[in-house]
Amino acid sequence: MRNNKGFSLIETLVALSILVTVITTFIPIKSTIMLHRDILHQKQEVLNSLHEELQIMLMNGDTIPIAAYTINVGRTPVSIGFTVENSLLKGCAEWKNAKNKQQRSCLYGYTSK
């Protein structure tokens, strides 16, 4: 037999199986990373909006709503409520994240008294 300087069928199949294994491992990992990135981005946007609302409440001083109200952050409805704890104004936001799970975050601010 003469010496062909190409790849044999076995070498090609082994290389293809390694490539398919790497791709099928990488795709779920990438989708999970993208989902967590979306969740963190959404949380950052909600906390920025909550911070703005908290600053408005701190500037107004005595007008603190008892009931919660809803604002839209991006395409997500966010329920925001404020309470007074000791000498701090507590603002909390609740929303459904990208995994469709309920999430809650709170920020505190000093009242101007």
DSSP file (Angstrom, degrees, kcal/mol; ACC not computed):
  #  RESIDUE AA STRUCTURE BP1 BP2  ACC     N-H-->O    O-->H-N    N-H-->O    O-->H-N    TCO  KAPPA ALPHA  PHI   PSI    X-CA   Y-CA   Z-CA
    1    1 A M              0   0    0      0, 0.0     2,-0.2     0, 0.0     0, 0.0   0.000 360.0 360.0 360.0 143.3    0.0    0.0    0.0
    2    2 A R        -     0   0    0      1,-0.1     2,-0.8     0, 0.0     0, 0.0  -0.527 360.0-103.6 -87.4 159.7    1.2    3.4   -0.7
    3    3 A N        -     0   0    0     -2,-0.2     2,-0.4     2,-0.0    -1,-0.1  -0.733  32.7-164.7 -89.3 108.4    1.4    6.1    2.0
    4    4 A N        -     0   0    0     -2,-0.8     2,-0.3     1,-0.1     0, 0.0  -0.790  13.1-147.7 -90.1 134.8   -1.5    8.6    1.8
    5    5 A K        +     0   0    0     -2,-0.4     2,-0.2     2,-0.0    -1,-0.1  -0.205  64.7  94.4 -97.8  43.6   -0.8   11.7    3.8
    6    6 A G  S    S-     0   0    0     -2,-0.3     2,-0.3     1,-0.0    -2,-0.1  -0.510  81.8 -78.3-118.6-171.7   -4.4   12.4    4.7
    7    7 A F        -     0   0    0     -2,-0.2     2,-0.1     1,-0.0    -1,-0.0  -0.690  40.2-131.1 -91.3 143.8   -6.8   11.6    7.6
    8    8 A S     >  -     0   0    0     -2,-0.3     4,-1.9     1,-0.1     5,-0.1  -0.441  27.0-107.1 -84.9 167.9   -8.3    8.2    8.0
    9    9 A L  H  > S+     0   0    0      1,-0.2     4,-2.3     2,-0.2     5,-0.2   0.877 119.4  53.7 -63.1 -39.4  -12.0    7.7    8.6
   10   10 A I  H  > S+     0   0    0      2,-0.2     4,-2.4     1,-0.2    -1,-0.2   0.922 108.0  49.2 -63.5 -45.7  -11.4    6.7   12.2
   11   11 A E  H  > S+     0   0    0      1,-0.2     4,-2.2     2,-0.2    -1,-0.2   0.897 111.7  49.5 -61.0 -41.2   -9.4    9.9   12.9
   12   12 A T  H  X S+     0   0    0     -4,-1.9     4,-2.3     2,-0.2    -1,-0.2   0.912 111.5  48.3 -66.2 -42.6  -12.1   12.0   11.4
   13   13 A L  H  X S+     0   0    0     -4,-2.3     4,-2.4     2,-0.2    -2,-0.2   0.884 111.5  50.2 -65.5 -39.3  -14.9   10.4   13.4
   14   14 A V  H  X S+     0   0    0     -4,-2.4     4,-2.1     2,-0.2    -2,-0.2   0.928 112.0  47.2 -64.4 -44.7  -12.9   10.7   16.7
   15   15 A A  H  X S+     0   0    0     -4,-2.2     4,-2.1     1,-0.2    -2,-0.2   0.901 112.7  49.7 -63.8 -40.2  -12.3   14.4   16.0
   16   16 A L  H  X S+     0   0    0     -4,-2.3     4,-2.5     2,-0.2    -2,-0.2   0.896 109.8  50.6 -66.1 -40.4  -16.0   14.9   15.1
   17   17 A S  H  X S+     0   0    0     -4,-2.4     4,-2.1     2,-0.2    -1,-0.2   0.883 110.3  49.7 -67.0 -36.8  -17.1   13.2   18.3
   18   18 A I  H  X S+     0   0    0     -4,-2.1     4,-2.2     2,-0.2    -2,-0.2   0.916 111.5  49.4 -64.8 -42.4  -14.8   15.3   20.4
   19   19 A L  H  X S+     0   0    0     -4,-2.1     4,-2.3     1,-0.2    -2,-0.2   0.915 111.2  48.5 -63.3 -44.0  -16.2   18.5   18.8
   20   20 A V  H  X S+     0   0    0     -4,-2.5     4,-2.6     1,-0.2    -1,-0.2   0.890 110.5  52.0 -64.5 -39.7  -19.8   17.4   19.3
   21   21 A T  H  X S+     0   0    0     -4,-2.1     4,-1.2     2,-0.2    -1,-0.2   0.914 110.8  47.2 -62.7 -43.8  -19.1   16.6   23.0
   22   22 A V  H  X S+     0   0    0     -4,-2.2     4,-2.1     2,-0.2    -2,-0.2   0.915 113.8  47.7 -64.9 -42.9  -17.5   20.0   23.5
   23   23 A I  H  X S+     0   0    0     -4,-2.3     4,-2.1     1,-0.2    -2,-0.2   0.923 110.6  50.2 -66.8 -43.9  -20.4   21.8   21.8
   24   24 A T  H  < S+     0   0    0     -4,-2.6    -1,-0.2     1,-0.2    -2,-0.2   0.731 114.1  46.8 -69.4 -19.5  -23.1   19.9   23.7
   25   25 A T  H  X S+     0   0    0     -4,-1.2     4,-1.0    -5,-0.2    -1,-0.2   0.837 113.1  48.0 -83.1 -37.2  -21.4   20.8   26.9
   26   26 A F  H  X S+     0   0    0     -4,-2.1     4,-2.5     1,-0.2     5,-0.2   0.848 100.5  63.3 -76.0 -35.3  -20.8   24.4   26.2
   27   27 A I  H  X S+     0   0    0     -4,-2.1     4,-2.2     1,-0.2     5,-0.2   0.927 105.2  43.5 -62.6 -48.9  -24.4   25.3   25.0
   28   28 A P  H  > S+     0   0    0      0, 0.0     4,-2.1     0, 0.0    -1,-0.2   0.889 114.3  51.9 -63.7 -35.8  -26.2   24.7   28.3
   29   29 A I  H  X S+     0   0    0     -4,-1.0     4,-2.3     2,-0.2    -2,-0.2   0.925 110.4  48.2 -63.9 -43.3  -23.5   26.4   30.2
   30   30 A K  H  X S+     0   0    0     -4,-2.5     4,-2.4     1,-0.2    -1,-0.2   0.901 110.7  50.4 -65.2 -41.2  -23.7   29.5   28.0
   31   31 A S  H  X S+     0   0    0     -4,-2.2     4,-2.0     2,-0.2    -1,-0.2   0.880 110.8  49.7 -66.7 -36.1  -27.5   29.6   28.3
   32   32 A T  H  X S+     0   0    0     -4,-2.1     4,-2.3     2,-0.2    -2,-0.2   0.909 111.1  49.2 -66.5 -42.0  -27.3   29.4   32.1
   33   33 A I  H  X S+     0   0    0     -4,-2.3     4,-2.1     1,-0.2    -2,-0.2   0.904 110.9  50.1 -63.4 -41.3  -24.7   32.2   32.2
   34   34 A M  H  X S+     0   0    0     -4,-2.4     4,-2.1     2,-0.2    -1,-0.2   0.891 109.7  51.1 -65.6 -38.8  -26.9   34.4   29.9
   35   35 A L  H  X S+     0   0    0     -4,-2.0     4,-2.1     2,-0.2    -2,-0.2   0.925 111.8  46.2 -64.4 -44.7  -29.9   33.8   32.2
   36   36 A H  H  X S+     0   0    0     -4,-2.3     4,-2.3     1,-0.2    -1,-0.2   0.842 110.1  54.7 -67.1 -32.5  -28.0   34.8   35.3
   37   37 A R  H  X S+     0   0    0     -4,-2.1     4,-2.3     2,-0.2    -1,-0.2   0.916 108.7  48.3 -64.2 -42.3  -26.6   37.8   33.5
   38   38 A D  H  X S+     0   0    0     -4,-2.1     4,-2.5     2,-0.2    -2,-0.2   0.891 110.6  51.2 -64.5 -39.6  -30.2   38.9   32.7
   39   39 A I  H  X S+     0   0    0     -4,-2.1     4,-2.3     2,-0.2    -2,-0.2   0.925 112.2  45.8 -63.9 -44.5  -31.3   38.4   36.3
   40   40 A L  H  X S+     0   0    0     -4,-2.3     4,-2.2     2,-0.2    -2,-0.2   0.881 112.8  50.4 -66.5 -37.9  -28.4   40.5   37.6
   41   41 A H  H  X S+     0   0    0     -4,-2.3     4,-2.2     2,-0.2    -2,-0.2   0.917 111.2  48.6 -66.0 -42.5  -29.0   43.2   35.0
   42   42 A Q  H  X S+     0   0    0     -4,-2.5     4,-2.4     1,-0.2    -2,-0.2   0.909 111.0  50.4 -63.4 -42.2  -32.7   43.3   35.9
   43   43 A K  H  X S+     0   0    0     -4,-2.3     4,-2.6     1,-0.2    -1,-0.2   0.893 109.2  51.6 -63.1 -39.4  -31.9   43.5   39.7
   44   44 A Q  H  X S+     0   0    0     -4,-2.2     4,-2.1     2,-0.2    -1,-0.2   0.912 110.6  47.8 -64.1 -42.3  -29.5   46.4   39.0
   45   45 A E  H  X S+     0   0    0     -4,-2.2     4,-2.2     2,-0.2    -2,-0.2   0.912 112.8  48.6 -64.1 -42.2  -32.1   48.3   37.1
   46   46 A V  H  X S+     0   0    0     -4,-2.4     4,-2.8     1,-0.2    -2,-0.2   0.919 111.8  48.8 -65.1 -43.3  -34.7   47.7   39.8
   47   47 A L  H  X S+     0   0    0     -4,-2.6     4,-2.4     2,-0.2    -1,-0.2   0.864 109.6  52.4 -66.6 -34.6  -32.3   48.8   42.6
   48   48 A N  H  X S+     0   0    0     -4,-2.1     4,-2.0     2,-0.2    -1,-0.2   0.923 112.3  45.4 -63.8 -43.1  -31.4   52.0   40.6
   49   49 A S  H  X S+     0   0    0     -4,-2.2     4,-2.5     2,-0.2    -2,-0.2   0.906 112.4  50.9 -66.1 -41.4  -35.1   52.8   40.3
   50   50 A L  H  X S+     0   0    0     -4,-2.8     4,-2.6     1,-0.2    -2,-0.2   0.895 108.8  52.3 -62.7 -39.5  -35.7   52.0   44.0
   51   51 A H  H  X S+     0   0    0     -4,-2.4     4,-2.3     2,-0.2    -1,-0.2   0.914 109.5  48.9 -62.4 -42.9  -32.8   54.3   44.9
   52   52 A E  H  X S+     0   0    0     -4,-2.0     4,-1.9     2,-0.2    -2,-0.2   0.926 113.0  47.0 -62.2 -44.4  -34.3   57.1   42.8
   53   53 A E  H  X S+     0   0    0     -4,-2.5     4,-2.3     1,-0.2    -2,-0.2   0.887 111.5  51.7 -65.1 -38.3  -37.8   56.6   44.5
   54   54 A L  H  X S+     0   0    0     -4,-2.6     4,-2.4     1,-0.2    -1,-0.2   0.895 108.2  51.1 -64.8 -40.4  -36.1   56.5   47.9
   55   55 A Q  H  X S+     0   0    0     -4,-2.3     4,-2.0     2,-0.2    -1,-0.2   0.890 109.1  51.0 -64.4 -38.4  -34.3   59.8   47.2
   56   56 A I  H  X S+     0   0    0     -4,-1.9     4,-2.2     2,-0.2    -2,-0.2   0.924 110.9  48.5 -63.6 -44.0  -37.6   61.4   46.2
   57   57 A M  H  X S+     0   0    0     -4,-2.3     4,-1.6     1,-0.2    -2,-0.2   0.888 111.2  50.2 -63.9 -38.6  -39.2   60.2   49.4
   58   58 A L  H  < S+     0   0    0     -4,-2.4    54,-0.3     1,-0.2    -1,-0.2   0.857 110.3  50.1 -68.6 -34.0  -36.3   61.5   51.5
   59   59 A M  H  < S+     0   0    0     -4,-2.0    -2,-0.2     1,-0.2    -1,-0.2   0.889 109.2  51.2 -69.6 -38.9  -36.5   64.9   49.8
   60   60 A N  H  < S-     0   0    0     -4,-2.2     2,-1.4     1,-0.2    -2,-0.2   0.811  88.9-170.9 -70.0 -29.4  -40.3   65.2   50.4
   61   61 A G     <  +     0   0    0     -4,-1.6    -1,-0.2     1,-0.2    -2,-0.1  -0.586  66.2  31.8  83.3 -89.3  -39.7   64.4   54.1
   62   62 A D  S    S+     0   0    0     -2,-1.4     2,-1.3    -3,-0.1    -1,-0.2   0.567  94.2  89.7 -89.5  -8.0  -43.1   63.9   55.7
   63   63 A T        +     0   0    0     -6,-0.2    -1,-0.1    -3,-0.1    -3,-0.1  -0.687  48.9 158.3 -94.1  89.9  -45.1   62.4   52.8
   64   64 A I        -     0   0    0     -2,-1.3     2,-0.1    -4,-0.1    20,-0.1  -0.947  36.4-133.2-112.6 116.1  -44.5   58.7   53.1
   65   65 A P        -     0   0    0      0, 0.0    17,-0.5     0, 0.0     4,-0.1  -0.423   8.0-156.6 -70.6 141.3  -47.1   56.5   51.4
   66   66 A I  S    S+     0   0    0     -2,-0.1     2,-0.2    15,-0.1    16,-0.1   0.891  74.9  62.3 -82.0 -42.7  -48.5   53.6   53.5
   67   67 A A  S    S-     0   0    0      1,-0.1    15,-0.2    14,-0.1     2,-0.2  -0.475  88.8-111.5 -84.7 155.7  -49.6   51.5   50.5
   68   68 A A        -     0   0    0     -2,-0.2     2,-0.3    13,-0.1    13,-0.2  -0.482  29.8-159.3 -80.1 154.7  -47.3   50.1   47.9
   69   69 A Y  E     -A   80   0A   0     11,-2.7    11,-3.6    -2,-0.2     2,-0.4  -0.899  12.1-123.1-131.4 165.0  -47.4   51.3   44.4
   70   70 A T  E     +A   79   0A   0     -2,-0.3     2,-0.3     9,-0.2     9,-0.2  -0.899  24.2 176.5-116.2 135.1  -46.3   49.8   41.1
   71   71 A I  E     -A   78   0A   0      7,-2.7     7,-3.6    -2,-0.4     2,-0.5  -0.886  29.5-118.8-125.2 162.0  -43.8   51.2   38.5
   72   72 A N  E     -A   77   0A   0     -2,-0.3     2,-0.6     5,-0.2     3,-0.1  -0.906  20.4-170.4-103.7 127.0  -42.5   49.6   35.4
   73   73 A V  E >  S-A   76   0A   0      3,-2.8     3,-2.0    -2,-0.5     2,-0.5  -0.950  73.5 -42.5-114.6 108.1  -38.7   49.1   35.1
   74   74 A G  T 3  S-     0   0    0     -2,-0.6    -2,-0.0     1,-0.3   -32,-0.0  -0.636 124.0 -31.3  68.4-121.4  -38.1   48.1   31.5
   75   75 A R  T 3  S+     0   0    0     -2,-0.5    -1,-0.3    -3,-0.1    -3,-0.0   0.189 119.6 100.8-108.9  13.6  -40.9   45.7   30.8
   76   76 A T  E <   -A   73   0A   0     -3,-2.0    -3,-2.8   -34,-0.0     2,-0.4  -0.877  68.7-134.9-106.5 124.6  -41.1   44.4   34.4
   77   77 A P  E     -A   72   0A   0      0, 0.0     2,-0.5     0, 0.0    19,-0.4  -0.635  25.1-165.2 -74.7 131.4  -43.8   45.6   36.9
   78   78 A V  E     -A   71   0A   0     -7,-3.6    -7,-2.7    -2,-0.4     2,-0.5  -0.977  12.5-145.0-123.8 126.1  -42.2   46.4   40.2
   79   79 A S  E     -AB  70  94A   0     15,-2.7    15,-2.3    -2,-0.5     2,-0.4  -0.803  20.9-169.4 -91.2 124.9  -44.1   46.9   43.5
   80   80 A I  E     +AB  69  93A   0    -11,-3.6   -11,-2.7    -2,-0.5     2,-0.3  -0.949   8.9 173.0-119.9 133.8  -42.5   49.5   45.7
   81   81 A G  E     - B   0  92A   0     11,-2.2    11,-2.7    -2,-0.4     2,-0.4  -0.985  15.0-151.7-138.8 150.7  -43.4   50.2   49.3
   82   82 A F  E     + B   0  91A   0    -17,-0.5     2,-0.3    -2,-0.3     9,-0.2  -0.961  15.4 171.0-125.0 140.4  -41.9   52.4   52.1
   83   83 A T  E     - B   0  90A   0      7,-2.4     7,-3.4    -2,-0.4     2,-0.5  -0.936  30.6-120.8-137.5 162.4  -42.0   52.1   55.8
   84   84 A V  E     - B   0  89A   0     -2,-0.3     2,-0.5     5,-0.2     5,-0.2  -0.932  25.5-177.8-108.0 124.2  -40.3   53.8   58.7
   85   85 A E  E >   - B   0  88A   0      3,-2.8     3,-2.8    -2,-0.5     2,-0.3  -0.974  64.1 -49.3-123.3 116.4  -38.1   51.7   61.0
   86   86 A N  T 3  S-     0   0    0     -2,-0.5    -2,-0.0     1,-0.3     0, 0.0  -0.438 122.8 -25.7  55.6-118.7  -36.5   53.6   63.9
   87   87 A S  T 3  S+     0   0    0     -2,-0.3    24,-1.5    -3,-0.1     2,-0.4   0.218 122.2  94.4-105.7  15.3  -35.0   56.7   62.3
   88   88 A L  E <   -BC  85 110A   0     -3,-2.8    -3,-2.8    22,-0.2     2,-0.6  -0.836  67.7-136.9-111.1 144.7  -34.6   55.0   58.8
   89   89 A L  E     -BC  84 109A   0     20,-3.6    20,-1.8    -2,-0.4     2,-0.6  -0.882  23.1-156.2 -95.4 121.9  -36.8   55.0   55.8
   90   90 A K  E     -BC  83 108A   0     -7,-3.4    -7,-2.4    -2,-0.6     2,-0.5  -0.885   9.3-171.5-106.1 121.3  -37.0   51.5   54.4
   91   91 A G  E     -BC  82 107A   0     16,-3.0    16,-2.9    -2,-0.6     2,-0.4  -0.953   6.0-172.7-112.4 127.6  -37.9   51.1   50.7
   92   92 A C  E     -BC  81 106A   0    -11,-2.7   -11,-2.2    -2,-0.5     2,-0.4  -0.930   7.8-161.0-122.1 144.0  -38.5   47.7   49.3
   93   93 A A  E     -BC  80 105A   0     12,-3.0    12,-2.1    -2,-0.4     2,-0.4  -0.972   4.4-169.4-123.0 137.6  -39.1   46.5   45.8
   94   94 A E  E     +BC  79 104A   0    -15,-2.3   -15,-2.7    -2,-0.4     2,-0.3  -0.990  19.8 144.6-127.4 137.0  -40.7   43.2   44.7
   95   95 A W  E     - C   0 103A   0      8,-2.2     8,-3.2    -2,-0.4     2,-0.5  -0.964  49.2-100.2-157.8 168.1  -40.7   41.8   41.2
   96   96 A K  E     - C   0 102A   0    -19,-0.4     6,-0.2    -2,-0.3    -2,-0.0  -0.885  41.8-144.8 -98.3 126.9  -40.6   38.6   39.2
   97   97 A N    >   -     0   0    0      4,-2.7     3,-2.3    -2,-0.5   -58,-0.1  -0.065  36.3 -81.1 -83.0-173.4  -37.1   38.0   37.8
   98   98 A A  T 3  S+     0   0    0      1,-0.3    -1,-0.1   -63,-0.2   -62,-0.1   0.721 131.8  55.7 -64.3 -22.1  -36.1   36.4   34.5
   99   99 A K  T 3  S-     0   0    0      2,-0.2    -1,-0.3   -64,-0.1     3,-0.1   0.349 118.6-114.3 -87.5   5.7  -36.6   32.9   36.0
  100  100 A N  S <  S+     0   0    0     -3,-2.3     2,-0.4     1,-0.3    -2,-0.1   0.794  73.3 136.0  63.8  32.2  -40.2   34.0   36.9
  101  101 A K        -     0   0    0      1,-0.0    -4,-2.7    -6,-0.0    -1,-0.3  -0.865  62.8-105.8-107.6 144.7  -39.4   33.8   40.6
  102  102 A Q  E     -C   96   0A   0     -2,-0.4     2,-0.4    -6,-0.2    -6,-0.2  -0.490  41.3-173.4 -69.2 131.8  -40.4   36.4   43.1
  103  103 A Q  E     -C   95   0A   0     -8,-3.2    -8,-2.2    -2,-0.2     2,-0.4  -0.967   7.3-168.2-129.9 146.2  -37.5   38.6   44.2
  104  104 A R  E     +C   94   0A   0     -2,-0.4     2,-0.3   -10,-0.2   -10,-0.2  -0.999   7.3 174.6-138.0 135.5  -37.3   41.3   46.9
  105  105 A S  E     -C   93   0A   0    -12,-2.1   -12,-3.0    -2,-0.4     2,-0.3  -0.993  10.5-160.3-138.9 146.1  -34.7   43.9   47.7
  106  106 A C  E     -C   92   0A   0     -2,-0.3     2,-0.3   -14,-0.2   -14,-0.2  -0.936   4.3-166.6-128.5 149.1  -34.7   46.7   50.2
  107  107 A L  E     -C   91   0A   0    -16,-2.9   -16,-3.0    -2,-0.3     2,-0.3  -0.946  11.9-145.9-128.9 152.8  -32.7   49.9   50.6
  108  108 A Y  E     +C   90   0A   0     -2,-0.3     2,-0.3   -18,-0.2   -18,-0.2  -0.886  14.9 179.8-119.8 150.8  -32.5   52.2   53.7
  109  109 A G  E     -C   89   0A   0    -20,-1.8   -20,-3.6    -2,-0.3     2,-0.3  -0.992  30.8-109.3-146.6 151.3  -32.2   56.0   54.0
  110  110 A Y  E     -C   88   0A   0     -2,-0.3     2,-0.2   -22,-0.2   -22,-0.2  -0.640  31.6-130.9 -79.8 133.0  -31.9   58.5   56.8
  111  111 A T        -     0   0    0    -24,-1.5     2,-1.6    -2,-0.3   -53,-0.1  -0.557  22.6-115.6 -79.0 150.7  -34.9   60.7   57.2
  112  112 A S              0   0    0    -54,-0.3    -1,-0.1     1,-0.2    -2,-0.0  -0.594 360.0 360.0 -91.1  78.4  -34.2   64.5   57.5
  113  113 A K              0   0    0     -2,-1.6    -1,-0.2   -26,-0.1    -2,-0.0   0.348 360.0 360.0-120.6 360.0  -35.4   65.1   61.1
